[in-house]
Amino acid sequence: MADRHGPDLNAPPVADEAELTARLLRSRHTIQDGTALFNGVPIHDQTVLTRYERVTGMIFIYRWEYSRYFVHEIEDPGTIPRDYIIHSLLWGWWSFPWGPVRTLKAVFTDLSGGSRRRVIDLIGDDTAHRDDIVSLTEKAAEAARREMAERGFPPGSAVRVDVHGARRPRRYEVTYDELPATSGRDWIGRSHGIPVLVFKKDAPRLKGLVVDFQDGRYRFDERTLASPE
């Protein structure tokens, strides 16, 4: 049986929370449909990830460092927690006045199983923002994947469909979004595995639109629109 999981989201390993969040956001759909891997472990939106921390004091400044992320209570971090605790105890004190405070915090965190974050807390819950407003044909989806790859968009990027004009025939435009928004301004749909974004304010004019790809360009079929005007 073929492996239905996608690429590993922690390859190469990441220690920075902002970079981790960006990766998870780009692969939100694989997390939601259960095909995401993290260090070879299947994950979902309730999975807890953890990293360990250590402090190095240098007179009046200190440096805070982190390990890569692990899947909490499933992956074995090996000697990393012990090594980081020993490092902080040996080298974290030598920054004043905050070195001792930061050292105790790092040691307590590592003894407690690391600094933990749920996947859903990093990427946010977009359930309230989901609606399939626009559909792509298979040809349109293939064209979007190809163009996004050629232009260097990361996996998981979205197609955005804009509309201009109050009445038919309207002008439609397809652009690409690197990170699907969760701010509430968009409806986030899905068509042939591609996220499709539509501004909520435009949804009444776009509901039911089918986007095709012919002769090297996107085509828009207004006959399928839900609104009569």
Secondary structure, 3 states (H helix, E strand, C coil): CCCCCCCECCCCCCCCHHHHHHHHHHCHHHHHCCCCEECCEECCCCCEEEECEEEEEEECEEEEEECCCEECCCCCCCCHHHHHHHHHHHHCCCECCCHHHHHHHHHHHHHCCCEEEEHHHHHCCCHHHECCCCEECHHHHHHHHHHHHHCCCCCCCEEEEEEECCCCCCEEEEEEECCCCCCCCEEEEEECCEEEEEEHHHHHHHCCCEEEEECCEEEEEHHHCCCCC
